[in-house]
Amino acid sequence: MNPRFLLPTGSYEVEATQIDPDHGVVCLRVKSCSTQSQCPCCEQLSQRIHSHYQRKLKDLPCSSHAVQIVLNVRRFFCDNSACEQRIFTERLPELVAPHARRTQRVVTLMQQIGLLVGGSASVDVLAYMGITISRWTVLRDVRKVALPASPTPRVLGVDDWALRRGHRYGTVLVDLEAGQVIDLLPDREADTLAQWLQTHPGIEIISRDRAGAYADGAKRGASQAIQVADRWHLLKNLGEALTTLLGQHRRLLKQLDAEPVKTMPSVQQPTNPSSTSPAFERRLVRFERVRQLRDDGLTINAIAALIQLDRKTVRKYLNTETLAPQRPVRRQSQTTKLAPYRDYLLERGLDGQRTVRQLWRELRDQGYTGGLTTVATFLAAVRRSAPEATQPSKVEPAGQMAAPMVKLTPRRATWLLLARADQLTPDQHQQAQRLTQLHPDIAHGAMQAQAFARLLRERTVEAFDAWLERSCQSSVRELRTFARGIQRDYAAVKAAISLPWSNGMVEGFVNRIKFVKRQMFGRARFDLLRIRLLSRPAPSLHQIRT
C-alpha cells in the first residue's frame, strides 16, 4: 500500500517510511508539495524559503500500530515591506494546527469522543484505540469546539434545570419544532431571558411553566409572542390544591381507610363501649374541654397554652366530631395483599399451563393491587416446598377474608379523583365515589377539579370561561386560590387549552442535562456543559464518502 494514502490529502509527499515491529510504531517522513505559502499577517504569497525544521506529530493509529509523522516544515520570507512579520512558517491547516503536536484528525476524534462520553470516560475509549491522552487535554480540546449557529425558532420551549440543586439553576431553551436545544442560560432570571429574546427576534410562541420570572421575561423580551402555560404543570398545581383540601379532612380519610378496598364478607368483632381504658377517659375529658373553650371564643394558641397541649393536637380535636378509642395498629406483612388470592394461585398456578405474568393479570382483574414480583416469589416458594403445602388452605378461605387495606393518604386520594377512568379498577372507582361522599367541600372540589382536568385533556376551550367563573366564586378556599392564579395567567392557560404546544419535550432535554452532568463526574461547569449540549456530532468518514 502506498503510505501517501495515510495522509489527509494528496498535497503531501512521503519521503520515507520506517516500521518498528518491536514497539508497534510506523514513522512517516512527510513534506509539503506546495511551492509557496501565505503569510498569516498580510496574507501575501511568498516563494522565498528561509530555512527548514522538523515537527513530530501523533496521528491516528493504523492496524494496531501507532503512527508518527515527522513533518519537514519550511520558513518563508515575507516580501511585503509593510508587513511586520519578516519571516513566517508555512501553515498546513488540513494536517496540523500551528504549534500542535497532534494532527487535526486526532484532535477531531478526541473532541467528538469527549463530547459524547466526557473527559474521564474518553481517556479509556481513546486508550483502547491506541491513543494515550489525559482527561485535561481532552477537556481543553472540547472547549475549543465551535458551536453551530442555530436559527431563531418560531416555537420556543423554556424551562429551568439545576446546576446544583437548591443553590444554582439555569434555563434551557428548546426549538419545539426542530426538537433541538437552542441555548443554555446561566440562571433563571427574567432579565436574562428578556435579553436573550431581544437578541433573537421573530419568536411567535413561547411554551413555559407557571414560573412568574419566565412570564415576565417573555413579556418584556418578546411582547408579540403568544405564551403557552405547560399543561402538566397546570395539572400539578390542581393536584396540589386538591391535596391541601383533602389534608384538612384526614380524619375522614382514615375512616374511609378503615374500610376494605374490595367488598368481601368479613368477621365482625364485637365492640363493648363500656370497656374503655382510663387513658381514653382522660383524653375524652380534654377533648370536651377543648371544644368548650373553642365555643367560648378562644383561639387555638390560647387553648393550647391553657391546657398545655400541642397546637396540632388542639386542631385535631377541633376537626373531629367524635373521639374514638385508639386501637393498636398492626403492621401488614408483605404478603397481605396476596393472602386473599392464595387459594386461586394454588389451584391454577401449579399445573404449568400459565405463566406468572398471566396469573398476575388474572389477579389484577379480580382486584389485586400488588406487584408481579410478589406473585412470582410466592409461586416459587410453593413449588420448592413439600406437596402438602400446595393444598388449599382451610383455615383462612378467600371468601371470608377481608381484602388488603391500602393506606389512603391525601396524595393518593387526589390521584383517585383526578385519574382517567381507564386507569382505575372497579374497586378504585368505588373508593373514589366514597371519597366525594365524605364532606361537601370534597365533593365540590373534586367536581370542579375533574371538570378542569377534563377540559384540559379534551381541549374544550368554550367551557373554560364558565369553569373559571364558577371556581373564582367557589366556597372552597383552595379551589378559589387556584382559580385566581389561573385568572392572573389567563391568556397563557387558555392558549394551553387551544394550542398543541407543551413543555414535554423540554422536560426530556432536562433529563438529558441531568444524564450529562452525572456522566461528567462533578466537572460539569456551565461552559463545558453548554458545549456538550449544543454541539452537533460531526459526520463520520463513511457518511462523508457515501
C-alpha positions as CSV (number, residue, x, y, z in Angstrom):
1,M,0.0,0.0,0.0
2,N,1.2,3.5,-0.8
3,P,1.8,5.3,2.5
4,R,0.6,8.5,0.9
5,F,-2.9,7.3,1.4
6,L,-2.5,7.6,5.2
7,L,-2.3,11.4,4.8
8,P,-5.5,13.5,4.7
9,T,-4.9,14.9,1.2
10,G,-2.7,14.4,-1.8
11,S,-0.7,17.6,-1.4
12,Y,2.0,15.9,0.6
13,E,4.9,13.6,-0.3
14,V,6.1,10.7,1.9
15,E,9.9,10.8,1.7
16,A,10.5,7.6,3.8
17,T,8.6,5.0,5.8
18,Q,10.0,3.2,8.9
19,I,8.3,0.4,10.8
20,D,9.4,-0.7,14.3
21,P,7.6,-4.0,14.9
22,D,9.0,-4.3,18.4
23,H,7.3,-1.1,19.6
24,G,4.5,-1.2,17.1
25,V,5.2,2.2,15.6
26,V,5.0,3.4,12.0
27,C,7.1,6.5,11.2
28,L,6.4,8.6,8.1
29,R,8.7,11.4,6.9
30,V,6.5,13.9,5.1
31,K,6.9,17.2,3.4
32,S,4.5,19.5,1.6
33,C,4.4,19.6,-2.2
34,S,3.4,23.3,-2.4
35,T,5.9,25.7,-3.8
36,Q,4.6,28.8,-2.0
37,S,2.9,29.8,1.3
38,Q,0.7,32.6,2.5
39,C,1.8,35.0,5.2
40,P,-0.5,34.7,8.2
41,C,-0.4,38.5,8.8
42,C,-0.7,40.2,5.5
43,E,-1.9,37.1,3.5
44,Q,0.6,37.7,0.7
45,L,2.0,34.7,-1.1
46,S,5.7,34.1,-0.9
47,Q,8.1,31.6,-2.6
48,R,11.4,32.6,-0.9
49,I,12.5,29.9,1.5
50,H,14.3,31.0,4.6
51,S,15.1,27.6,6.4
52,H,13.7,24.2,7.4
53,Y,12.9,22.4,10.6
54,Q,11.1,19.3,11.7
55,R,7.9,18.7,13.7
56,K,6.9,15.3,15.2
57,L,3.2,14.7,15.1
58,K,1.0,11.9,16.5
59,D,-1.6,10.6,14.0
60,L,-4.4,8.1,14.2
61,P,-3.2,4.5,14.7
62,C,-3.3,2.2,11.7
63,S,-3.7,-1.6,12.1
64,S,-2.9,-1.5,15.9
65,H,0.3,0.4,15.1
66,A,0.9,3.9,16.4
67,V,1.6,6.4,13.5
68,Q,4.1,9.1,14.0
69,I,4.6,11.8,11.3
70,V,7.9,13.6,11.0
71,L,6.9,16.7,9.1
72,N,9.5,18.8,7.3
73,V,8.3,22.4,7.6
74,R,9.7,25.4,5.8
75,R,10.1,29.0,6.8
76,F,9.5,31.8,4.2
77,F,10.4,35.4,3.8
78,C,7.6,37.9,3.6
79,D,8.2,40.2,0.6
80,N,5.6,42.7,1.8
81,S,7.7,45.7,3.1
82,A,4.6,47.0,5.1
83,C,4.2,43.7,6.9
84,E,5.5,43.4,10.5
85,Q,6.2,39.7,10.0
86,R,9.5,39.3,8.2
87,I,9.8,35.5,8.5
88,F,6.8,33.1,8.9
89,T,6.3,29.4,9.0
90,E,4.1,27.7,6.4
91,R,0.6,26.8,7.5
92,L,-0.8,23.3,6.9
93,P,-4.3,23.6,8.3
94,E,-5.6,20.4,6.7
95,L,-2.9,18.4,8.5
96,V,-2.0,20.2,11.7
97,A,-2.7,23.4,13.6
98,P,0.1,25.9,14.5
99,H,2.2,24.7,17.5
100,A,0.2,21.5,17.8
101,R,1.7,18.1,18.4
102,R,-1.2,16.1,17.1
103,T,-2.8,16.1,13.7
104,Q,-6.2,17.5,13.1
105,R,-7.7,14.1,12.7
106,V,-6.6,13.1,16.2
107,V,-7.9,16.4,17.7
108,T,-11.2,16.0,16.0
109,L,-11.6,12.4,17.2
110,M,-10.7,13.5,20.7
111,Q,-13.3,16.3,20.6
112,Q,-16.1,14.1,19.3
113,I,-15.4,11.3,21.9
114,G,-15.1,14.0,24.6
115,L,-18.5,15.5,23.6
116,L,-20.1,12.1,23.7
117,V,-18.8,10.5,26.9
118,G,-17.0,13.2,28.8
119,G,-13.4,13.6,29.9
120,S,-12.6,10.6,32.1
121,A,-14.5,8.0,30.0
122,S,-12.9,9.3,26.8
123,V,-9.5,8.6,28.2
124,D,-10.4,4.9,28.4
125,V,-12.0,4.8,25.0
126,L,-9.0,6.5,23.4
127,A,-6.6,4.2,25.2
128,Y,-8.5,1.2,23.7
129,M,-7.9,2.8,20.3
130,G,-4.2,3.2,20.9
131,I,-4.2,7.0,21.8
132,T,-2.8,7.9,25.2
133,I,-4.0,11.2,26.5
134,S,-5.0,12.8,29.8
135,R,-8.6,14.0,30.6
136,W,-7.4,17.5,31.0
137,T,-6.2,17.6,27.4
138,V,-9.5,16.2,26.2
139,L,-11.5,18.8,28.1
140,R,-9.2,21.6,26.9
141,D,-9.8,20.5,23.3
142,V,-13.6,20.1,23.8
143,R,-13.7,23.7,25.0
144,K,-12.3,24.7,21.6
145,V,-15.2,23.2,19.7
146,A,-17.0,25.9,17.6
147,L,-20.7,25.7,18.3
148,P,-23.0,25.7,15.3
149,A,-25.2,28.8,14.6
150,S,-28.8,27.9,15.4
151,P,-31.6,29.8,13.6
152,T,-34.2,31.7,15.6
153,P,-37.0,29.3,16.3
154,R,-40.7,30.0,15.7
155,V,-41.9,28.0,18.7
156,L,-39.6,28.2,21.8
157,G,-39.8,26.0,24.9
158,V,-38.4,27.4,28.2
159,D,-37.7,25.5,31.4
160,D,-35.3,25.6,34.3
161,W,-32.7,23.0,35.3
162,A,-30.5,22.6,38.3
163,L,-26.8,23.1,38.0
164,R,-26.6,22.4,41.8
165,R,-30.0,21.5,43.3
166,G,-31.2,24.1,45.8
167,H,-28.4,26.6,45.0
168,R,-27.8,27.3,41.3
169,Y,-30.3,26.9,38.4
170,G,-30.1,27.6,34.7
171,T,-32.5,27.9,31.8
172,V,-32.8,25.6,28.8
173,L,-34.2,26.9,25.5
174,V,-35.5,24.3,23.0
175,D,-36.8,24.7,19.5
176,L,-40.0,22.6,19.8
177,E,-40.5,22.3,16.0
178,A,-36.9,21.1,15.3
179,G,-36.6,19.2,18.6
180,Q,-33.1,20.7,19.4
181,V,-31.6,22.6,22.2
182,I,-31.0,26.2,21.1
183,D,-29.1,27.6,24.1
184,L,-28.4,27.3,27.8
185,L,-28.7,30.4,30.1
186,P,-26.6,30.6,33.3
187,D,-29.6,31.5,35.6
188,R,-33.4,31.6,35.5
189,E,-33.9,35.3,36.0
190,A,-36.4,37.4,33.9
191,D,-33.7,39.9,32.8
192,T,-31.5,37.1,31.3
193,L,-34.4,35.6,29.4
194,A,-35.7,39.0,28.2
195,Q,-32.2,39.9,26.9
196,W,-31.9,36.7,25.0
197,L,-35.3,37.1,23.4
198,Q,-34.4,40.7,22.4
199,T,-31.3,39.5,20.6
200,H,-33.3,36.8,18.8
201,P,-36.4,38.5,17.3
202,G,-39.0,36.5,15.4
203,I,-40.3,34.1,18.0
204,E,-44.0,33.6,17.7
205,I,-44.9,31.1,20.5
206,I,-43.2,30.6,23.9
207,S,-44.1,27.5,26.0
208,R,-43.2,27.8,29.6
209,D,-44.1,26.6,33.1
210,R,-46.0,28.6,35.7
211,A,-42.9,30.5,36.9
212,G,-43.5,34.2,37.1
213,A,-40.0,35.1,36.1
214,Y,-40.4,33.3,32.7
215,A,-43.7,35.0,32.2
216,D,-42.2,38.4,32.9
217,G,-39.1,37.8,30.8
218,A,-41.1,36.6,27.9
219,K,-43.4,39.6,28.1
220,R,-40.5,42.1,28.1
221,G,-38.3,40.3,25.6
222,A,-41.0,39.2,23.1
223,S,-44.2,41.0,23.7
224,Q,-45.7,39.9,20.4
225,A,-45.2,36.2,21.2
226,I,-48.1,34.0,22.4
227,Q,-47.3,32.5,25.8
228,V,-48.5,28.9,26.5
229,A,-48.6,27.5,30.0
230,D,-47.5,23.9,30.3
231,R,-50.4,21.6,30.8
232,W,-48.5,19.2,33.1
233,H,-47.8,22.0,35.5
234,L,-51.4,23.1,35.4
235,L,-52.5,19.6,36.4
236,K,-49.7,19.5,39.1
237,N,-50.9,22.8,40.6
238,L,-54.5,21.5,40.5
239,G,-53.4,18.3,42.3
240,E,-51.6,20.3,45.0
241,A,-54.7,22.4,45.6
242,L,-56.8,19.3,45.9
243,T,-54.2,17.6,48.2
244,T,-54.3,20.6,50.5
245,L,-58.1,20.4,50.7
246,L,-58.0,16.7,51.4
247,G,-55.3,17.2,54.0
248,Q,-57.8,19.1,56.1
249,H,-60.0,16.1,56.3
250,R,-57.5,13.4,57.4
251,R,-59.9,12.0,60.0
252,L,-62.5,11.3,57.3
253,L,-59.8,9.7,55.1
254,K,-58.8,7.5,58.0
255,Q,-62.4,6.4,58.5
256,L,-62.6,5.6,54.8
257,D,-59.2,3.9,55.0
258,A,-60.6,1.5,57.6
259,E,-63.0,0.1,55.1
260,P,-61.7,-2.7,52.9
261,V,-60.8,-1.8,49.3
262,K,-62.8,-4.8,48.0
263,T,-66.2,-5.6,49.4
264,M,-65.9,-9.1,50.9
265,P,-67.6,-10.8,53.9
266,S,-65.5,-10.2,57.0
267,V,-65.8,-11.3,60.6
268,Q,-67.3,-8.5,62.7
269,Q,-65.5,-8.1,66.0
270,P,-67.9,-7.3,68.8
271,T,-67.3,-3.9,70.4
272,N,-68.0,-3.1,74.1
273,P,-68.4,0.6,74.7
274,S,-68.0,0.2,78.4
275,S,-64.5,-1.4,78.0
276,T,-62.7,1.9,77.6
277,S,-59.4,2.5,79.3
278,P,-58.7,5.2,81.9
279,A,-56.4,6.8,79.4
280,F,-59.2,7.2,76.9
281,E,-61.4,8.7,79.6
282,R,-58.8,11.4,80.2
283,R,-58.5,12.1,76.5
284,L,-62.2,12.4,76.3
285,V,-62.3,15.0,79.1
286,R,-59.6,17.0,77.3
287,F,-61.4,16.7,74.0
288,E,-64.7,18.1,75.5
289,R,-62.9,20.9,77.3
290,V,-61.1,21.9,74.1
291,R,-64.3,22.1,72.2
292,Q,-66.0,24.0,75.0
293,L,-63.2,26.6,75.1
294,R,-63.4,27.0,71.3
295,D,-67.1,27.7,71.6
296,D,-66.3,30.4,74.2
297,G,-64.2,32.2,71.6
298,L,-60.6,31.3,72.5
299,T,-58.0,30.9,69.7
300,I,-56.0,27.7,69.1
301,N,-52.9,29.2,70.6
302,A,-54.8,30.3,73.8
303,I,-56.4,26.8,74.2
304,A,-53.0,25.1,73.7
305,A,-51.4,27.4,76.4
306,L,-54.2,26.9,78.8
307,I,-54.5,23.1,78.7
308,Q,-50.8,22.6,77.9
309,L,-51.4,20.7,74.6
310,D,-49.7,21.0,71.3
311,R,-51.4,23.2,68.8
312,K,-51.6,20.3,66.3
313,T,-53.5,18.2,68.9
314,V,-55.9,21.1,69.6
315,R,-56.5,21.5,65.9
316,K,-57.1,17.7,65.5
317,Y,-59.7,17.8,68.3
318,L,-61.5,20.7,66.7
319,N,-61.6,19.0,63.3
320,T,-63.0,15.8,64.8
321,E,-66.7,15.4,65.6
322,T,-66.4,12.4,67.9
323,L,-63.4,10.9,69.7
324,A,-63.0,7.2,69.1
325,P,-60.8,4.9,71.2
326,Q,-57.4,4.2,69.8
327,R,-56.7,0.7,68.6
328,P,-53.3,-0.8,68.2
329,V,-52.2,-0.7,64.6
330,R,-50.6,-3.9,63.4
331,R,-48.2,-3.8,60.5
332,Q,-49.2,-5.7,57.5
333,S,-46.7,-8.2,56.2
334,Q,-45.6,-8.0,52.6
335,T,-47.8,-11.0,51.6
336,T,-51.0,-9.4,53.0
337,K,-52.2,-8.2,49.6
338,L,-51.7,-11.7,48.2
339,A,-53.4,-13.6,51.0
340,P,-57.0,-13.4,49.7
341,Y,-55.8,-14.9,46.4
342,R,-53.7,-17.7,47.8
343,D,-56.2,-20.5,47.0
344,Y,-56.7,-19.2,43.5
345,L,-52.9,-19.3,42.8
346,L,-52.6,-22.8,44.4
347,E,-55.4,-24.0,42.1
348,R,-54.4,-22.5,38.8
349,G,-50.7,-21.8,39.2
350,L,-49.2,-25.2,39.7
351,D,-50.3,-27.0,36.6
352,G,-47.7,-25.4,34.4
353,Q,-50.2,-24.1,31.8
354,R,-49.9,-20.4,32.7
355,T,-47.0,-18.1,33.2
356,V,-46.6,-15.9,36.2
357,R,-47.5,-12.8,34.2
358,Q,-50.7,-14.4,33.1
359,L,-51.7,-15.3,36.6
360,W,-50.8,-11.8,37.8
361,R,-53.1,-10.3,35.1
362,E,-55.9,-12.6,36.2
363,L,-55.4,-11.4,39.8
364,R,-55.4,-7.8,38.7
365,D,-58.8,-8.3,37.1
366,Q,-60.0,-9.6,40.5
367,G,-58.8,-6.5,42.3
368,Y,-55.2,-7.4,43.3
369,T,-53.1,-4.3,43.7
370,G,-49.7,-5.9,44.4
371,G,-46.8,-6.4,42.0
372,L,-45.6,-9.1,39.7
373,T,-42.6,-9.9,41.9
374,T,-44.8,-10.8,44.9
375,V,-46.7,-13.4,42.8
376,A,-43.5,-14.8,41.4
377,T,-41.9,-15.1,44.8
378,F,-44.9,-16.9,46.3
379,L,-45.2,-19.4,43.4
380,A,-41.5,-20.1,43.5
381,A,-41.6,-20.8,47.3
382,V,-44.7,-23.0,46.9
383,R,-43.1,-25.1,44.1
384,R,-40.0,-25.7,46.2
385,S,-42.0,-26.7,49.3
386,A,-43.5,-30.1,50.2
387,P,-46.5,-31.4,48.3
388,E,-48.8,-30.9,51.3
389,A,-48.1,-27.2,51.3
390,T,-49.8,-26.9,47.9
391,Q,-53.1,-27.9,49.3
392,P,-55.7,-25.1,49.6
393,S,-55.8,-23.5,53.0
394,K,-58.8,-24.4,55.2
395,V,-58.0,-22.0,58.0
396,E,-58.3,-18.8,56.0
397,P,-60.6,-19.3,53.0
398,A,-60.5,-16.5,50.5
399,G,-64.2,-15.9,50.6
400,Q,-64.1,-15.0,54.3
401,M,-61.0,-12.8,54.4
402,A,-61.0,-9.1,54.2
403,A,-59.2,-7.6,51.2
404,P,-55.8,-6.0,51.9
405,M,-56.0,-2.4,53.1
406,V,-54.3,0.4,51.3
407,K,-53.4,3.5,53.3
408,L,-55.4,6.4,51.9
409,T,-53.2,9.5,52.1
410,P,-54.3,12.9,50.7
411,R,-51.9,12.4,47.8
412,R,-53.4,9.0,46.9
413,A,-56.9,10.4,47.3
414,T,-56.0,13.2,44.9
415,W,-54.8,10.6,42.3
416,L,-58.1,8.6,42.7
417,L,-60.1,11.8,42.0
418,L,-58.0,13.1,39.0
419,A,-57.1,9.9,37.3
420,R,-58.7,8.9,34.0
421,A,-61.5,6.4,34.1
422,D,-59.5,3.7,32.2
423,Q,-56.7,4.0,34.8
424,L,-58.8,2.9,37.7
425,T,-60.0,-0.6,38.7
426,P,-63.7,-1.1,39.7
427,D,-62.7,-1.0,43.4
428,Q,-60.8,2.2,42.9
429,H,-63.9,3.7,41.2
430,Q,-65.9,2.7,44.2
431,Q,-63.4,4.2,46.5
432,A,-63.3,7.5,44.6
433,Q,-67.1,7.7,44.8
434,R,-67.0,7.2,48.6
435,L,-64.4,10.0,48.8
436,T,-66.9,12.5,47.3
437,Q,-69.4,11.5,50.0
438,L,-67.2,12.3,53.0
439,H,-67.7,16.1,53.0
440,P,-69.5,18.7,50.8
441,D,-66.2,20.6,50.3
442,I,-64.5,17.4,49.0
443,A,-67.4,16.7,46.7
444,H,-67.4,20.3,45.3
445,G,-63.6,20.4,45.0
446,A,-63.5,17.0,43.2
447,M,-66.2,18.0,40.8
448,Q,-64.5,21.3,39.8
449,A,-61.1,19.6,39.6
450,Q,-62.3,16.8,37.4
451,A,-64.1,19.4,35.2
452,F,-60.8,21.3,34.7
453,A,-58.8,18.2,34.1
454,R,-61.4,17.1,31.5
455,L,-61.4,20.4,29.6
456,L,-57.6,20.4,29.7
457,R,-57.3,16.9,28.2
458,E,-60.1,17.3,25.7
459,R,-59.2,20.9,24.8
460,T,-62.7,22.2,25.2
461,V,-61.9,26.0,25.2
462,E,-65.6,27.0,25.2
463,A,-66.1,25.6,28.7
464,F,-63.0,27.3,30.2
465,D,-64.6,30.7,31.0
466,A,-67.6,29.2,32.7
467,W,-65.4,26.9,34.8
468,L,-63.2,29.8,35.8
469,E,-66.1,32.0,36.8
470,R,-67.6,29.2,39.0
471,S,-64.3,28.4,40.6
472,C,-63.5,32.0,41.4
473,Q,-66.8,32.2,43.3
474,S,-66.4,28.8,45.0
475,S,-66.8,28.3,48.7
476,V,-63.7,26.1,48.9
477,R,-60.7,28.3,49.6
478,E,-58.1,26.0,47.9
479,L,-60.1,25.9,44.7
480,R,-60.7,29.6,44.8
481,T,-56.9,30.3,45.2
482,F,-56.1,28.0,42.3
483,A,-58.7,29.7,40.1
484,R,-57.4,33.2,40.9
485,G,-53.9,32.0,39.9
486,I,-55.3,30.8,36.6
487,Q,-57.1,34.1,36.2
488,R,-53.8,36.0,36.6
489,D,-52.3,33.9,33.8
490,Y,-55.5,33.8,31.8
491,A,-54.1,34.2,28.3
492,A,-51.3,31.6,28.7
493,V,-53.7,29.0,30.2
494,K,-56.3,29.5,27.5
495,A,-53.5,29.1,24.9
496,A,-52.5,25.8,26.6
497,I,-56.0,24.5,26.0
498,S,-56.4,25.7,22.4
499,L,-52.8,25.1,21.1
500,P,-51.0,21.8,20.8
501,W,-47.6,23.0,22.2
502,S,-46.4,21.9,25.6
503,N,-43.2,21.6,27.6
504,G,-43.0,17.8,27.5
505,M,-40.1,17.9,25.0
506,V,-38.3,20.4,27.2
507,E,-38.6,18.1,30.2
508,G,-36.9,15.4,28.1
509,F,-33.9,17.6,27.5
510,V,-33.8,18.5,31.2
511,N,-33.4,14.8,31.8
512,R,-30.6,14.7,29.2
513,I,-28.8,17.5,31.1
514,K,-29.0,15.5,34.3
515,F,-27.5,12.5,32.5
516,V,-24.7,14.5,31.0
517,K,-23.9,16.1,34.4
518,R,-23.7,12.7,36.1
519,Q,-21.6,11.4,33.3
520,M,-19.0,14.2,33.8
521,F,-18.2,13.2,37.4
522,G,-18.6,16.6,39.0
523,R,-16.8,18.5,36.3
524,A,-19.9,19.9,34.7
525,R,-19.1,23.5,34.7
526,F,-21.5,25.7,32.8
527,D,-19.3,26.4,29.8
528,L,-18.4,22.8,29.3
529,L,-21.9,21.6,29.8
530,R,-23.2,24.2,27.3
531,I,-20.8,23.0,24.7
532,R,-21.7,19.3,25.2
533,L,-25.5,20.1,24.9
534,L,-25.3,22.5,21.9
535,S,-22.7,20.7,19.8
536,R,-23.8,18.6,16.9
537,P,-21.9,15.3,16.2
538,A,-19.6,15.5,13.2
539,P,-20.3,13.1,10.3
540,S,-18.1,10.1,10.2
541,L,-15.8,9.3,7.3
542,H,-18.2,6.7,6.0
543,Q,-21.0,9.3,6.0
544,I,-18.9,11.8,4.1
545,R,-18.0,9.3,1.4
546,T,-21.5,8.0,0.9
